[in-house]
Amino acid sequence: EAQVTQNPRYLITVTGKKLTVTCSQNMNHEYMSWYRQDPGLGLRQIYYSMNVEVTDKGDVPEGYKVSRKEKRNFPLILESPSPNQTSLYFCASSSLTGEEDYEQYFGPGTRLTVT
Amino acid sequence: QKEVEQNSGPLSVPEGAIASLNCTYSDRVSQSFFWYRQYSGKSPELIMSIYSNGDKEDGRFTAQLNKASQYVSLLIRDSQPSDSATYLCAVGFSGGYNKLIFGAGTRLAVHP
């Protein structure tokens, strides 16, 4: 089954304790992206990657890091989480070839609470 | 600043009616347009994509695009209570980096 997976699905942590949210896709997609979703603000892009070893900032990258060492994986790293990073996080992927460019498929989400 | 605007709703329609959801965007060179459905606490699910002016139909859903007016809409015919969700409009902006800008979403409530 074609899918994007994220782990963990729920996470409660404390300020300053480093954490990683994993994202993996099995569709051989070149493009992967992280979003956060907050009430009234919609989905905002954090970081994206066009391919292995190619990453760039989205609209709200402060406080986050990413890496893309393998095509299927795109982890999101919070080196020192703060309460304002409490949010619902989604990973998404899409192909960059053919007429289905831009059609992004989303993982199930990770609800992060930083206290 | 590229923007995608949607009425937040809620849009309330009776079961069996047509629900009409609207979206405007700011960038004239946008190439691709999408509608996602999101149930509360769940991830966005792609339901329609449209790339050229006119209408595109898929089952009970019809997407309409008017690039001159920078307007895209989604019609849901024979609305069902299971259609109650938030509908997100997303616009793909040119520039070679596959970026989608999402609207904040319109909440649709279909009542029996």
Interface residues (C-beta under 8 A of the other chain):
Chain A: Y31 Y35 G40 L41 G42 L43 R44 Q45 Y48 M50 D56 G58 F90 S94 L96 E99 E100 D101 Y102 E103 Q104 Y105 F106 G107 P108 G109
Chain B: S8 Q31 S32 F34 G41 K42 S43 P44 E45 L46 S49 Y51 L88 A90 G92 Y97 N98 K99 L100 F102 G103 A104 G105
